[in-house]
Amino acid sequence: MGFSVNVYNNNGKEIDFLANKDNKKYYIQVAYSIAEDKTYEREFSAFKNIDNLSQKIIITNDDIDYSTSVVKHIKLKDFLTMDTL
């Protein structure tokens, strides 16, 4: 799909993937579920201090939409059928 992909360390918080394409950055966290408060906090805290010019995405198996004003939630089944981000 033309992305370069790396793991990213955000001041000790690992972000699963940093995907770059056409001068755009996509920070991506992947978790089976973030329904539990502890897991939700851990996954979302990895995005702390990342500018809002870059797309922040969390991919889970959850049916509930956990999108916020700065983080886009994508269900795994939807991600697997997407052509692009």
C-alpha positions in Angstrom: 0.0 0.0 0.0 3.1 2.3 -0.2 3.5 2.9 3.6 6.8 2.8 5.4 6.1 1.3 8.8 8.1 1.4 12.1 7.6 0.9 15.8 7.6 4.3 17.6 8.7 5.1 21.1 6.9 8.1 22.6 8.9 8.9 25.7 8.8 5.4 27.0 5.3 4.6 25.7 5.5 2.3 22.7 3.2 3.0 19.8 2.7 -0.2 17.8 3.1 1.3 14.3 4.2 4.6 12.8 3.1 4.5 9.2 4.3 7.2 6.8 3.0 7.9 3.3 3.0 11.1 1.2 4.4 13.2 4.1 1.6 12.1 6.3 2.1 10.2 9.6 -0.3 7.7 11.1 0.3 6.6 14.7 -1.5 3.3 15.2 -2.2 1.3 18.4 -3.6 -2.2 18.2 -5.4 -4.0 21.1 -7.8 -6.9 21.3 -10.1 -4.8 23.4 -10.0 -1.5 25.3 -13.3 -2.0 27.2 -11.5 -2.2 30.6 -10.5 1.2 32.0 -6.9 0.1 32.6 -6.4 -1.1 29.1 -8.2 2.0 27.6 -5.9 4.3 29.6 -2.7 2.4 28.7 -3.5 2.4 24.9 -4.6 6.0 24.7 -1.8 7.3 26.9 0.7 6.3 24.3 -0.7 9.1 22.1 0.0 11.7 24.7 2.2 14.6 23.5 1.8 13.7 19.8 0.8 16.7 17.7 -2.7 16.8 16.3 -1.5 17.2 12.7 -0.8 13.5 12.6 -3.6 10.9 12.5 -3.9 8.8 15.6 -5.7 5.5 15.2 -6.6 2.6 17.5 -7.7 -0.7 16.1 -9.6 -3.1 18.3 -12.1 -5.9 18.2 -14.6 -3.8 20.2 -18.0 -3.1 18.7 -18.3 0.2 20.7 -16.9 3.2 18.9 -14.1 4.6 21.2 -13.2 7.5 18.8 -12.4 10.8 20.4 -11.8 14.2 19.0 -8.1 13.3 18.4 -8.1 9.5 18.1 -9.9 7.5 15.4 -11.2 4.1 16.5 -11.4 1.5 13.7 -12.9 -2.0 14.3 -10.5 -4.8 13.2 -13.1 -6.3 10.8 -13.5 -2.9 9.1 -9.7 -2.3 9.0 -9.1 -5.6 7.2 -11.4 -4.6 4.4 -10.2 -1.0 4.0 -8.2 0.1 0.9 -6.6 3.0 2.6 -6.5 4.8 6.0 
